[in-house]
Amino acid sequence: MSDLTLKSDITRRDLARGRNLKAAAIGSPVVLTAVPSAVTAVLFFFFATSPPVAASILFLGMIITALGFVKGGLLTALFSYKYSNWKQEMREKIAVDGIKAGEIDWFRKELSHHEKRALREIERTDLLLGDAYRETLASRLTATRIMRSTRKEVQLTKRRKNKIRQLQSDNAEKFLAEIDKDEQKLNSIREEAKTMLAEAESRLQMIEAAALRGGGVANSELALKRLNERAASLPLALEEAKMAETILKEMEEENDEDAKAE
């Protein structure tokens, strides 16, 4: 979460608000139940010598504790709802300039069960491949969100066109021409996002295949480099896996030649 403070539209105050909402959701039933219970226990201890008073304190304490638990549950539901809205708001702000690999955890609910499991397994076995998988997942999420948003915008532009036609304004043709330009731009962006999505999904499959084959031939120079361009070039981890395959093939060919020579 601390990385998000580098974004201009996300402040420390935003992050503190999220922490406070989460703490309130967890702590409300605990506090509203523990405090009456503790007060009841203390009063019961001091008035234990007077059975009628102690019984009254115990009875009232149990009622207040039960009410506190119910109220705490209602507050938990309220703060959980607000926390969910806060997370959604943060996700929208994060995704404005594209989702980064380090921000994937904010979008886990948008990952499929297979992608979550594959990410966990790949990161456990190969950190470099895990980094490449995160980068590609970020590309996939970004492309999916762009397609979803452009689809909504195209639908809105069509509604605007219909309204303008119904109004029959003198400037209707001019407005329609401008809306047509916007629609063309949206469709162009959507097509680019579709291409990006197809590429990302293909690359995810390639990384998963490389992980299954076991790209364990680590190159220290490649491992130190970062993945700077997600969509323009093949991840270094895949290059490493290809190098491993090439080396294995050459070794097998040499073994075959040696066997034939004997």
N, C-alpha and C positions, 0 to 999 in steps of 0.2 A: 504493500500500500504506500510505502514511503516514496517509491519511484513516481507515483502520480503527482507529487508536489511539483515536479518539473514541468508539468503541463500548465499552460497559462490559464486555462479555464477551470482548473481544479485546485482549490486552496487547502491549506492545512485546516481551516475551519470546516470545510466540507468533510474531510477525513475524520476530524474530531466529532462531528455530528454523527457520523456513521458508528463510531466506537461507542458514543453515548447511547444511541438507540439500541445497539446490541446489548450493552451492559444493562440497560433498563429492562429490556425484554427478558433477560435471564434473571436479573436480581429482584424484580418486582414481587413475585410470589415468595421468594426466600425472605426478603425483608419484612413483608406484610404478614408473614406467618411466624418468623423467628422472633420478632420483637414482642408481639402479644404473648407468645409462649414463654419467653424469658421473663417478662414482667409478671405473668401469672405464677411462674415457678418461684420467683423471689417473694411475692406477696404471700403465697401459700406457705412458704418456709417460715416467714415472720409470724403469721397468724395460725400456725399449726396447733398451738395450744388451745385455740378456740375453735372447736369443730364446726359450729354453725357458720362462723365467718369464713373459715377455710373452705367449707363446702360451697358457699356462695361465690367465693373468689374463683374456685376451680370451675364452677358451672359457667360463670360469666366469661372467664378466660377462654374456655373451650368455644363458647359462642363467638367471641371476638376473633379468636384464632381462625375459626371456620370462615367467618365473614372476610377476614384478611386474605385467606387463601383464595376465596372466590374472586375478590377484588383484584388480587394479584394475577389470577388467571386472565381476567378481562384486560388488565393493563398489559400483560404479556402479548395477548392477541393484538391489541392496539399498536404497541411498539414494534411487534414483528411485522405488521402491515406497513408501518412507516419505514421500517428498515428495508423491507422488500422494495418499496417505492424508491428509497434512496439508492439502493444498489442498481435499480433500473436506470435511474437518472445518471449515475456515475458511468454505467456502461455506455449510455448514449454519448456522454461527453468524451469518453475514451475513444470511441469508435469514429469520432468526427474526422480525425486526421489519419485514420487507418489503425488497425489493431496490430500491436507489436507482440513479439514472441513472449516477452516478460509479462504481458497483460492477459495471457490465455486463461489464467485462473479466474479472472473476473467473468469469463464467458463459458464456464464449464457446463452450464445448463443448456447451452446451445450446441455442445458436442454430442455426438452419438455415443451410445454405450461402447461400440467397437472402438471408436477413436480414443475414448478415455482409457480403455484397457490397453490399447496398443501403445499409447503415450507412456503409460506407467511401466509397461514391460520393456519398451525400448530404452527409456531413461535408466532403468535398472541395470541393463546389460551393456549399453554403449552411450556414453554421454554426448559424443559428437553426433551420432545419429539422432539422439534425443533432441539436441539443439536444432538439427535440420527438420525434424518432425514438428517441433513447436513453430518454427518459422513458416512451414507449409500450412499448418493448421491456422495460423494467423492470416495467411493469404486466403485460405478457404472461407474463414469466417467473414473477412472483409468483403470478398466477392459476393457471398450469400446475402450480406446485409445491403450491399449496393443494389443487387437485383431486386430485393424485396422493396427497398425504398423507391427505386425508379418505377417499379410496377405500380405502386400507389400513386406516384406523381403522374404517370401516364393516365391512370384512371381519372385523376382530378382534372387534368387538362381536357379530357374528353367531356367531362361534365361542364367545364367552363365553356367549351365550344357549343354545347347544346343550349346552355343558358343564353349565350350571346345570339345564337340563331333565333331563339324564341323572342328576345327583346326587340330584334329588328332595328337596331340602332343605325344611325347614319355612318358611324365609324366601324360598323360590324366587320366589314371586309379587312380593314386594317388590323383590328384586334385578332381576328381569326388567323391572319398571316403570321402575326407575332407568336400566337399560341402554337401554330404549326411548326415554327422554328424551334420553340421550346420542346415540342414533342419529338422532333427529329434528334435534337441533342440528347434527350433522355433515352431514346431508343439506341443511339450510338453508344452511350455510356453503358447501357444494359448489355449490349452485344459484347463490349470489351470485358465487362464483368463476367459474362458467360464464358468467354474464352479463358479468362483468368481462373474461373472456377474449375473448368475442365482440366486445365493444366495442373492446378493444385491437387485435384483429386487423383490425377495420374501419378503425380510425384509422391503422394502419400502411399499409393500402392507400391511404388518403386522402393521407397524407404522401408516399408514393412517387409518387402521381399529381401532387401539387403540385410535387414536385421535377422531374418530367419536363416539366411545363408551364413551369417556371422562374419561381418566385416571387421575382423580382429587384427588386421595388419595395420597397426597404427603408425602414421607418419607424423613425427613431432612437428614438422614445419607446417603441415596442413592443419594440425590440431590447434595451433596457435592463431590461425587466421579466423576472422569473423565472416559470417554470411552477410555480405553487404547488399546484394541484390537478390530478392526472393524470386522474382518472376523472370529475370533476365538470364540467369545461368543456373546450371545444375548444382545442387548442394555439394560441398566438399566431401561430405560423408559418402555420397554416392560415388564420387570419383575414387575415394579410398577403397570402396567395395569393388569397383571395377578394376582397380589396380591389383587388388587381392586375387580377383578371378583370373586376370592376365598372368600373374605370377604362377598361380596354380596350374593353369593350362600349359605354360612353358615348362614347368617342372614335369608334368605328365608326358609332354612330347619328348623331353629329354630322356625320361625313363623308358618310353617306348623305343626310342632310337637305340639306347643302350641294350635293351632286351633283344632287338633285332640284330645288333652287331654281334652279340654273343651267340 
